[in-house]
Amino acid sequence: MKSRTHFATLEIMCRERAAVAKKEMEYWLTEAEEWRRLKLSPDHLAGRIPVQLDWCPDPNGN
């Protein structure tokens, strides 16, 4: 039989994973909105093309 401590650990793990999933969801929804706006713009090559690199690891390890 599992101990209460084990159940508490599993609860914490689930909550942490949910928090990470929420951040990922928010990122992808923002990305989709950028592409939607670009698609709807009169001249899709005008202005800036959205590129989000903040989710990529720093190549210098910082």
mmCIF file of the N, C-alpha and C atoms, coordinates in Angstrom:
data_MODEL
# 
_entry.id   MODEL 
# 
loop_
_atom_site.group_PDB 
_atom_site.id 
_atom_site.type_symbol 
_atom_site.label_atom_id 
_atom_site.label_alt_id 
_atom_site.label_comp_id 
_atom_site.label_asym_id 
_atom_site.label_entity_id 
_atom_site.label_seq_id 
_atom_site.pdbx_PDB_ins_code 
_atom_site.Cartn_x 
_atom_site.Cartn_y 
_atom_site.Cartn_z 
_atom_site.occupancy 
_atom_site.B_iso_or_equiv 
_atom_site.pdbx_formal_charge 
_atom_site.auth_seq_id 
_atom_site.auth_comp_id 
_atom_site.auth_asym_id 
_atom_site.auth_atom_id 
_atom_site.pdbx_PDB_model_num 
ATOM 1   N N  . MET A 1 1  ? 0.842  -1.177 0.000   1.00 0.00 ? 1  MET A N  1 
ATOM 2   C CA . MET A 1 1  ? 0.000  0.000  0.000   1.00 0.00 ? 1  MET A CA 1 
ATOM 3   C C  . MET A 1 1  ? 0.892  1.247  0.000   1.00 0.00 ? 1  MET A C  1 
ATOM 4   N N  . LYS A 1 2  ? 0.494  2.225  -0.750  1.00 0.00 ? 2  LYS A N  1 
ATOM 5   C CA . LYS A 1 2  ? 1.257  3.465  -0.860  1.00 0.00 ? 2  LYS A CA 1 
ATOM 6   C C  . LYS A 1 2  ? 1.046  4.327  0.379   1.00 0.00 ? 2  LYS A C  1 
ATOM 7   N N  . SER A 1 3  ? 2.094  5.042  0.732   1.00 0.00 ? 3  SER A N  1 
ATOM 8   C CA . SER A 1 3  ? 1.999  5.918  1.903   1.00 0.00 ? 3  SER A CA 1 
ATOM 9   C C  . SER A 1 3  ? 1.412  7.271  1.513   1.00 0.00 ? 3  SER A C  1 
ATOM 10  N N  . ARG A 1 4  ? 0.973  7.998  2.517   1.00 0.00 ? 4  ARG A N  1 
ATOM 11  C CA . ARG A 1 4  ? 0.442  9.350  2.287   1.00 0.00 ? 4  ARG A CA 1 
ATOM 12  C C  . ARG A 1 4  ? 1.522  10.251 1.686   1.00 0.00 ? 4  ARG A C  1 
ATOM 13  N N  . THR A 1 5  ? 2.769  10.024 2.084   1.00 0.00 ? 5  THR A N  1 
ATOM 14  C CA . THR A 1 5  ? 3.874  10.817 1.549   1.00 0.00 ? 5  THR A CA 1 
ATOM 15  C C  . THR A 1 5  ? 4.015  10.595 0.046   1.00 0.00 ? 5  THR A C  1 
ATOM 16  N N  . HIS A 1 6  ? 3.855  9.354  -0.389  1.00 0.00 ? 6  HIS A N  1 
ATOM 17  C CA . HIS A 1 6  ? 3.931  9.028  -1.811  1.00 0.00 ? 6  HIS A CA 1 
ATOM 18  C C  . HIS A 1 6  ? 2.803  9.737  -2.574  1.00 0.00 ? 6  HIS A C  1 
ATOM 19  N N  . PHE A 1 7  ? 1.610  9.712  -2.029  1.00 0.00 ? 7  PHE A N  1 
ATOM 20  C CA . PHE A 1 7  ? 0.479  10.392 -2.672  1.00 0.00 ? 7  PHE A CA 1 
ATOM 21  C C  . PHE A 1 7  ? 0.709  11.896 -2.725  1.00 0.00 ? 7  PHE A C  1 
ATOM 22  N N  . ALA A 1 8  ? 1.268  12.465 -1.666  1.00 0.00 ? 8  ALA A N  1 
ATOM 23  C CA . ALA A 1 8  ? 1.555  13.893 -1.632  1.00 0.00 ? 8  ALA A CA 1 
ATOM 24  C C  . ALA A 1 8  ? 2.596  14.254 -2.697  1.00 0.00 ? 8  ALA A C  1 
ATOM 25  N N  . THR A 1 9  ? 3.603  13.396 -2.848  1.00 0.00 ? 9  THR A N  1 
ATOM 26  C CA . THR A 1 9  ? 4.631  13.617 -3.869  1.00 0.00 ? 9  THR A CA 1 
ATOM 27  C C  . THR A 1 9  ? 4.020  13.582 -5.266  1.00 0.00 ? 9  THR A C  1 
ATOM 28  N N  . LEU A 1 10 ? 3.134  12.618 -5.504  1.00 0.00 ? 10 LEU A N  1 
ATOM 29  C CA . LEU A 1 10 ? 2.473  12.531 -6.802  1.00 0.00 ? 10 LEU A CA 1 
ATOM 30  C C  . LEU A 1 10 ? 1.587  13.752 -7.065  1.00 0.00 ? 10 LEU A C  1 
ATOM 31  N N  . GLU A 1 11 ? 0.926  14.238 -6.041  1.00 0.00 ? 11 GLU A N  1 
ATOM 32  C CA . GLU A 1 11 ? 0.091  15.436 -6.188  1.00 0.00 ? 11 GLU A CA 1 
ATOM 33  C C  . GLU A 1 11 ? 0.946  16.635 -6.588  1.00 0.00 ? 11 GLU A C  1 
ATOM 34  N N  . ILE A 1 12 ? 2.072  16.814 -5.913  1.00 0.00 ? 12 ILE A N  1 
ATOM 35  C CA . ILE A 1 12 ? 2.964  17.931 -6.221  1.00 0.00 ? 12 ILE A CA 1 
ATOM 36  C C  . ILE A 1 12 ? 3.487  17.815 -7.644  1.00 0.00 ? 12 ILE A C  1 
ATOM 37  N N  . MET A 1 13 ? 3.881  16.612 -8.034  1.00 0.00 ? 13 MET A N  1 
ATOM 38  C CA . MET A 1 13 ? 4.389  16.395 -9.385  1.00 0.00 ? 13 MET A CA 1 
ATOM 39  C C  . MET A 1 13 ? 3.333  16.759 -10.426 1.00 0.00 ? 13 MET A C  1 
ATOM 40  N N  . CYS A 1 14 ? 2.101  16.356 -10.210 1.00 0.00 ? 14 CYS A N  1 
ATOM 41  C CA . CYS A 1 14 ? 1.014  16.653 -11.147 1.00 0.00 ? 14 CYS A CA 1 
ATOM 42  C C  . CYS A 1 14 ? 0.778  18.158 -11.250 1.00 0.00 ? 14 CYS A C  1 
ATOM 43  N N  . ARG A 1 15 ? 0.819  18.848 -10.129 1.00 0.00 ? 15 ARG A N  1 
ATOM 44  C CA . ARG A 1 15 ? 0.620  20.302 -10.133 1.00 0.00 ? 15 ARG A CA 1 
ATOM 45  C C  . ARG A 1 15 ? 1.760  21.012 -10.867 1.00 0.00 ? 15 ARG A C  1 
ATOM 46  N N  . GLU A 1 16 ? 2.997  20.543 -10.676 1.00 0.00 ? 16 GLU A N  1 
ATOM 47  C CA . GLU A 1 16 ? 4.136  21.141 -11.372 1.00 0.00 ? 16 GLU A CA 1 
ATOM 48  C C  . GLU A 1 16 ? 4.033  20.913 -12.884 1.00 0.00 ? 16 GLU A C  1 
ATOM 49  N N  . ARG A 1 17 ? 3.643  19.715 -13.284 1.00 0.00 ? 17 ARG A N  1 
ATOM 50  C CA . ARG A 1 17 ? 3.484  19.432 -14.715 1.00 0.00 ? 17 ARG A CA 1 
ATOM 51  C C  . ARG A 1 17 ? 2.372  20.269 -15.331 1.00 0.00 ? 17 ARG A C  1 
ATOM 52  N N  . ALA A 1 18 ? 1.310  20.483 -14.587 1.00 0.00 ? 18 ALA A N  1 
ATOM 53  C CA . ALA A 1 18 ? 0.209  21.321 -15.079 1.00 0.00 ? 18 ALA A CA 1 
ATOM 54  C C  . ALA A 1 18 ? 0.681  22.757 -15.283 1.00 0.00 ? 18 ALA A C  1 
ATOM 55  N N  . ALA A 1 19 ? 1.514  23.254 -14.370 1.00 0.00 ? 19 ALA A N  1 
ATOM 56  C CA . ALA A 1 19 ? 2.032  24.622 -14.499 1.00 0.00 ? 19 ALA A CA 1 
ATOM 57  C C  . ALA A 1 19 ? 2.897  24.754 -15.744 1.00 0.00 ? 19 ALA A C  1 
ATOM 58  N N  . VAL A 1 20 ? 3.746  23.765 -16.004 1.00 0.00 ? 20 VAL A N  1 
ATOM 59  C CA . VAL A 1 20 ? 4.590  23.785 -17.202 1.00 0.00 ? 20 VAL A CA 1 
ATOM 60  C C  . VAL A 1 20 ? 3.721  23.708 -18.461 1.00 0.00 ? 20 VAL A C  1 
ATOM 61  N N  . ALA A 1 21 ? 2.724  22.841 -18.445 1.00 0.00 ? 21 ALA A N  1 
ATOM 62  C CA . ALA A 1 21 ? 1.838  22.703 -19.605 1.00 0.00 ? 21 ALA A CA 1 
ATOM 63  C C  . ALA A 1 21 ? 1.095  24.001 -19.887 1.00 0.00 ? 21 ALA A C  1 
ATOM 64  N N  . LYS A 1 22 ? 0.710  24.715 -18.833 1.00 0.00 ? 22 LYS A N  1 
ATOM 65  C CA . LYS A 1 22 ? 0.003  25.984 -19.015 1.00 0.00 ? 22 LYS A CA 1 
ATOM 66  C C  . LYS A 1 22 ? 0.914  27.004 -19.696 1.00 0.00 ? 22 LYS A C  1 
ATOM 67  N N  . LYS A 1 23 ? 2.183  27.065 -19.263 1.00 0.00 ? 23 LYS A N  1 
ATOM 68  C CA . LYS A 1 23 ? 3.129  27.991 -19.885 1.00 0.00 ? 23 LYS A CA 1 
ATOM 69  C C  . LYS A 1 23 ? 3.335  27.637 -21.353 1.00 0.00 ? 23 LYS A C  1 
ATOM 70  N N  . GLU A 1 24 ? 3.458  26.348 -21.657 1.00 0.00 ? 24 GLU A N  1 
ATOM 71  C CA . GLU A 1 24 ? 3.632  25.921 -23.045 1.00 0.00 ? 24 GLU A CA 1 
ATOM 72  C C  . GLU A 1 24 ? 2.400  26.261 -23.872 1.00 0.00 ? 24 GLU A C  1 
ATOM 73  N N  . MET A 1 25 ? 1.225  26.061 -23.305 1.00 0.00 ? 25 MET A N  1 
ATOM 74  C CA . MET A 1 25 ? -0.015 26.374 -24.009 1.00 0.00 ? 25 MET A CA 1 
ATOM 75  C C  . MET A 1 25 ? -0.071 27.860 -24.320 1.00 0.00 ? 25 MET A C  1 
ATOM 76  N N  . GLU A 1 26 ? 0.265  28.696 -23.346 1.00 0.00 ? 26 GLU A N  1 
ATOM 77  C CA . GLU A 1 26 ? 0.236  30.143 -23.555 1.00 0.00 ? 26 GLU A CA 1 
ATOM 78  C C  . GLU A 1 26 ? 1.217  30.549 -24.651 1.00 0.00 ? 26 GLU A C  1 
ATOM 79  N N  . TYR A 1 27 ? 2.389  29.934 -24.662 1.00 0.00 ? 27 TYR A N  1 
ATOM 80  C CA . TYR A 1 27 ? 3.378  30.228 -25.705 1.00 0.00 ? 27 TYR A CA 1 
ATOM 81  C C  . TYR A 1 27 ? 2.811  29.901 -27.086 1.00 0.00 ? 27 TYR A C  1 
ATOM 82  N N  . TRP A 1 28 ? 2.255  28.700 -27.246 1.00 0.00 ? 28 TRP A N  1 
ATOM 83  C CA . TRP A 1 28 ? 1.777  28.271 -28.555 1.00 0.00 ? 28 TRP A CA 1 
ATOM 84  C C  . TRP A 1 28 ? 0.550  29.061 -29.004 1.00 0.00 ? 28 TRP A C  1 
ATOM 85  N N  . LEU A 1 29 ? -0.301 29.466 -28.069 1.00 0.00 ? 29 LEU A N  1 
ATOM 86  C CA . LEU A 1 29 ? -1.446 30.304 -28.439 1.00 0.00 ? 29 LEU A CA 1 
ATOM 87  C C  . LEU A 1 29 ? -0.974 31.677 -28.906 1.00 0.00 ? 29 LEU A C  1 
ATOM 88  N N  . THR A 1 30 ? 0.046  32.219 -28.262 1.00 0.00 ? 30 THR A N  1 
ATOM 89  C CA . THR A 1 30 ? 0.616  33.498 -28.687 1.00 0.00 ? 30 THR A CA 1 
ATOM 90  C C  . THR A 1 30 ? 1.241  33.358 -30.070 1.00 0.00 ? 30 THR A C  1 
ATOM 91  N N  . GLU A 1 31 ? 1.941  32.283 -30.288 1.00 0.00 ? 31 GLU A N  1 
ATOM 92  C CA . GLU A 1 31 ? 2.549  32.020 -31.593 1.00 0.00 ? 31 GLU A CA 1 
ATOM 93  C C  . GLU A 1 31 ? 1.474  31.920 -32.679 1.00 0.00 ? 31 GLU A C  1 
ATOM 94  N N  . ALA A 1 32 ? 0.397  31.203 -32.405 1.00 0.00 ? 32 ALA A N  1 
ATOM 95  C CA . ALA A 1 32 ? -0.699 31.058 -33.367 1.00 0.00 ? 32 ALA A CA 1 
ATOM 96  C C  . ALA A 1 32 ? -1.330 32.410 -33.677 1.00 0.00 ? 32 ALA A C  1 
ATOM 97  N N  . GLU A 1 33 ? -1.480 33.256 -32.670 1.00 0.00 ? 33 GLU A N  1 
ATOM 98  C CA . GLU A 1 33 ? -2.065 34.584 -32.877 1.00 0.00 ? 33 GLU A CA 1 
ATOM 99  C C  . GLU A 1 33 ? -1.175 35.436 -33.776 1.00 0.00 ? 33 GLU A C  1 
ATOM 100 N N  . GLU A 1 34 ? 0.131  35.343 -33.598 1.00 0.00 ? 34 GLU A N  1 
ATOM 101 C CA . GLU A 1 34 ? 1.063  36.072 -34.465 1.00 0.00 ? 34 GLU A CA 1 
ATOM 102 C C  . GLU A 1 34 ? 0.877  35.648 -35.927 1.00 0.00 ? 34 GLU A C  1 
ATOM 103 N N  . TRP A 1 35 ? 0.787  34.347 -36.158 1.00 0.00 ? 35 TRP A N  1 
ATOM 104 C CA . TRP A 1 35 ? 0.623  33.846 -37.533 1.00 0.00 ? 35 TRP A CA 1 
ATOM 105 C C  . TRP A 1 35 ? -0.744 34.214 -38.093 1.00 0.00 ? 35 TRP A C  1 
ATOM 106 N N  . ARG A 1 36 ? -1.774 34.241 -37.259 1.00 0.00 ? 36 ARG A N  1 
ATOM 107 C CA . ARG A 1 36 ? -3.108 34.640 -37.726 1.00 0.00 ? 36 ARG A CA 1 
ATOM 108 C C  . ARG A 1 36 ? -3.084 36.094 -38.183 1.00 0.00 ? 36 ARG A C  1 
ATOM 109 N N  . ARG A 1 37 ? -2.457 36.951 -37.375 1.00 0.00 ? 37 ARG A N  1 
ATOM 110 C CA . ARG A 1 37 ? -2.376 38.368 -37.759 1.00 0.00 ? 37 ARG A CA 1 
ATOM 111 C C  . ARG A 1 37 ? -1.599 38.541 -39.048 1.00 0.00 ? 37 ARG A C  1 
ATOM 112 N N  . LEU A 1 38 ? -0.522 37.788 -39.208 1.00 0.00 ? 38 LEU A N  1 
ATOM 113 C CA . LEU A 1 38 ? 0.264  37.862 -40.441 1.00 0.00 ? 38 LEU A CA 1 
ATOM 114 C C  . LEU A 1 38 ? -0.568 37.403 -41.632 1.00 0.00 ? 38 LEU A C  1 
ATOM 115 N N  . LYS A 1 39 ? -1.321 36.335 -41.444 1.00 0.00 ? 39 LYS A N  1 
ATOM 116 C CA . LYS A 1 39 ? -2.170 35.798 -42.515 1.00 0.00 ? 39 LYS A CA 1 
ATOM 117 C C  . LYS A 1 39 ? -3.226 36.813 -42.937 1.00 0.00 ? 39 LYS A C  1 
ATOM 118 N N  . LEU A 1 40 ? -3.776 37.565 -41.994 1.00 0.00 ? 40 LEU A N  1 
ATOM 119 C CA . LEU A 1 40 ? -4.847 38.506 -42.276 1.00 0.00 ? 40 LEU A CA 1 
ATOM 120 C C  . LEU A 1 40 ? -4.364 39.882 -42.733 1.00 0.00 ? 40 LEU A C  1 
ATOM 121 N N  . SER A 1 41 ? -3.064 40.135 -42.630 1.00 0.00 ? 41 SER A N  1 
ATOM 122 C CA . SER A 1 41 ? -2.560 41.459 -43.016 1.00 0.00 ? 41 SER A CA 1 
ATOM 123 C C  . SER A 1 41 ? -2.704 41.642 -44.527 1.00 0.00 ? 41 SER A C  1 
ATOM 124 N N  . PRO A 1 42 ? -2.997 42.867 -44.978 1.00 0.00 ? 42 PRO A N  1 
ATOM 125 C CA . PRO A 1 42 ? -3.175 43.132 -46.404 1.00 0.00 ? 42 PRO A CA 1 
ATOM 126 C C  . PRO A 1 42 ? -1.941 42.756 -47.224 1.00 0.00 ? 42 PRO A C  1 
ATOM 127 N N  . ASP A 1 43 ? -0.788 43.082 -46.734 1.00 0.00 ? 43 ASP A N  1 
ATOM 128 C CA . ASP A 1 43 ? 0.453  42.705 -47.403 1.00 0.00 ? 43 ASP A CA 1 
ATOM 129 C C  . ASP A 1 43 ? 1.231  41.840 -46.427 1.00 0.00 ? 43 ASP A C  1 
ATOM 130 N N  . HIS A 1 44 ? 1.142  40.543 -46.592 1.00 0.00 ? 44 HIS A N  1 
ATOM 131 C CA . HIS A 1 44 ? 1.721  39.638 -45.599 1.00 0.00 ? 44 HIS A CA 1 
ATOM 132 C C  . HIS A 1 44 ? 3.237  39.726 -45.508 1.00 0.00 ? 44 HIS A C  1 
ATOM 133 N N  . LEU A 1 45 ? 3.887  40.401 -46.450 1.00 0.00 ? 45 LEU A N  1 
ATOM 134 C CA . LEU A 1 45 ? 5.338  40.568 -46.368 1.00 0.00 ? 45 LEU A CA 1 
ATOM 135 C C  . LEU A 1 45 ? 5.727  41.902 -45.738 1.00 0.00 ? 45 LEU A C  1 
ATOM 136 N N  . ALA A 1 46 ? 4.749  42.767 -45.495 1.00 0.00 ? 46 ALA A N  1 
ATOM 137 C CA . ALA A 1 46 ? 5.039  44.061 -44.880 1.00 0.00 ? 46 ALA A CA 1 
ATOM 138 C C  . ALA A 1 46 ? 5.209  43.899 -43.380 1.00 0.00 ? 46 ALA A C  1 
ATOM 139 N N  . GLY A 1 47 ? 5.970  44.784 -42.824 1.00 0.00 ? 47 GLY A N  1 
ATOM 140 C CA . GLY A 1 47 ? 6.158  44.725 -41.371 1.00 0.00 ? 47 GLY A CA 1 
ATOM 141 C C  . GLY A 1 47 ? 7.129  43.635 -40.979 1.00 0.00 ? 47 GLY A C  1 
ATOM 142 N N  . ARG A 1 48 ? 7.044  43.283 -39.741 1.00 0.00 ? 48 ARG A N  1 
ATOM 143 C CA . ARG A 1 48 ? 7.988  42.269 -39.257 1.00 0.00 ? 48 ARG A CA 1 
ATOM 144 C C  . ARG A 1 48 ? 7.379  40.880 -39.330 1.00 0.00 ? 48 ARG A C  1 
ATOM 145 N N  . ILE A 1 49 ? 8.200  39.926 -39.571 1.00 0.00 ? 49 ILE A N  1 
ATOM 146 C CA . ILE A 1 49 ? 7.778  38.534 -39.548 1.00 0.00 ? 49 ILE A CA 1 
ATOM 147 C C  . ILE A 1 49 ? 8.037  38.015 -38.139 1.00 0.00 ? 49 ILE A C  1 
ATOM 148 N N  . PRO A 1 50 ? 7.028  37.459 -37.481 1.00 0.00 ? 50 PRO A N  1 
ATOM 149 C CA . PRO A 1 50 ? 7.210  37.058 -36.083 1.00 0.00 ? 50 PRO A CA 1 
ATOM 150 C C  . PRO A 1 50 ? 8.159  35.866 -35.944 1.00 0.00 ? 50 PRO A C  1 
ATOM 151 N N  . VAL A 1 51 ? 9.138  36.058 -35.118 1.00 0.00 ? 51 VAL A N  1 
ATOM 152 C CA . VAL A 1 51 ? 10.065 34.989 -34.788 1.00 0.00 ? 51 VAL A CA 1 
ATOM 153 C C  . VAL A 1 51 ? 10.311 35.080 -33.296 1.00 0.00 ? 51 VAL A C  1 
ATOM 154 N N  . GLN A 1 52 ? 10.002 34.021 -32.607 1.00 0.00 ? 52 GLN A N  1 
ATOM 155 C CA . GLN A 1 52 ? 10.218 33.992 -31.168 1.00 0.00 ? 52 GLN A CA 1 
ATOM 156 C C  . GLN A 1 52 ? 11.325 33.002 -30.862 1.00 0.00 ? 52 GLN A C  1 
ATOM 157 N N  . LEU A 1 53 ? 12.421 33.528 -30.386 1.00 0.00 ? 53 LEU A N  1 
ATOM 158 C CA . LEU A 1 53 ? 13.559 32.681 -30.063 1.00 0.00 ? 53 LEU A CA 1 
ATOM 159 C C  . LEU A 1 53 ? 13.812 32.594 -28.564 1.00 0.00 ? 53 LEU A C  1 
ATOM 160 N N  . ASP A 1 54 ? 12.955 33.258 -27.778 1.00 0.00 ? 54 ASP A N  1 
ATOM 161 C CA . ASP A 1 54 ? 13.189 33.272 -26.338 1.00 0.00 ? 54 ASP A CA 1 
ATOM 162 C C  . ASP A 1 54 ? 13.021 31.906 -25.686 1.00 0.00 ? 54 ASP A C  1 
ATOM 163 N N  . TRP A 1 55 ? 12.411 30.954 -26.366 1.00 0.00 ? 55 TRP A N  1 
ATOM 164 C CA . TRP A 1 55 ? 12.237 29.630 -25.788 1.00 0.00 ? 55 TRP A CA 1 
ATOM 165 C C  . TRP A 1 55 ? 13.454 28.746 -26.071 1.00 0.00 ? 55 TRP A C  1 
ATOM 166 N N  . CYS A 1 56 ? 14.345 29.195 -26.964 1.00 0.00 ? 56 CYS A N  1 
ATOM 167 C CA . CYS A 1 56 ? 15.529 28.415 -27.304 1.00 0.00 ? 56 CYS A CA 1 
ATOM 168 C C  . CYS A 1 56 ? 16.595 28.607 -26.241 1.00 0.00 ? 56 CYS A C  1 
ATOM 169 N N  . PRO A 1 57 ? 17.373 27.558 -25.963 1.00 0.00 ? 57 PRO A N  1 
ATOM 170 C CA . PRO A 1 57 ? 18.455 27.707 -24.994 1.00 0.00 ? 57 PRO A CA 1 
ATOM 171 C C  . PRO A 1 57 ? 19.515 28.662 -25.539 1.00 0.00 ? 57 PRO A C  1 
ATOM 172 N N  . ASP A 1 58 ? 20.155 29.387 -24.643 1.00 0.00 ? 58 ASP A N  1 
ATOM 173 C CA . ASP A 1 58 ? 21.216 30.302 -25.013 1.00 0.00 ? 58 ASP A CA 1 
ATOM 174 C C  . ASP A 1 58 ? 22.403 29.477 -25.490 1.00 0.00 ? 58 ASP A C  1 
ATOM 175 N N  . PRO A 1 59 ? 22.916 29.758 -26.712 1.00 0.00 ? 59 PRO A N  1 
ATOM 176 C CA . PRO A 1 59 ? 24.039 28.959 -27.218 1.00 0.00 ? 59 PRO A CA 1 
ATOM 177 C C  . PRO A 1 59 ? 25.308 29.117 -26.379 1.00 0.00 ? 59 PRO A C  1 
ATOM 178 N N  . ASN A 1 60 ? 25.394 30.211 -25.615 1.00 0.00 ? 60 ASN A N  1 
ATOM 179 C CA . ASN A 1 60 ? 26.567 30.437 -24.771 1.00 0.00 ? 60 ASN A CA 1 
ATOM 180 C C  . ASN A 1 60 ? 26.419 29.812 -23.394 1.00 0.00 ? 60 ASN A C  1 
ATOM 181 N N  . GLY A 1 61 ? 25.266 29.194 -23.146 1.00 0.00 ? 61 GLY A N  1 
ATOM 182 C CA . GLY A 1 61 ? 25.043 28.534 -21.864 1.00 0.00 ? 61 GLY A CA 1 
ATOM 183 C C  . GLY A 1 61 ? 24.681 29.477 -20.743 1.00 0.00 ? 61 GLY A C  1 
ATOM 184 N N  . ASN A 1 62 ? 24.281 30.697 -21.067 1.00 0.00 ? 62 ASN A N  1 
ATOM 185 C CA . ASN A 1 62 ? 23.905 31.679 -20.034 1.00 0.00 ? 62 ASN A CA 1 
ATOM 186 C C  . ASN A 1 62 ? 22.457 31.633 -19.723 1.00 0.00 ? 62 ASN A C  1 
# 
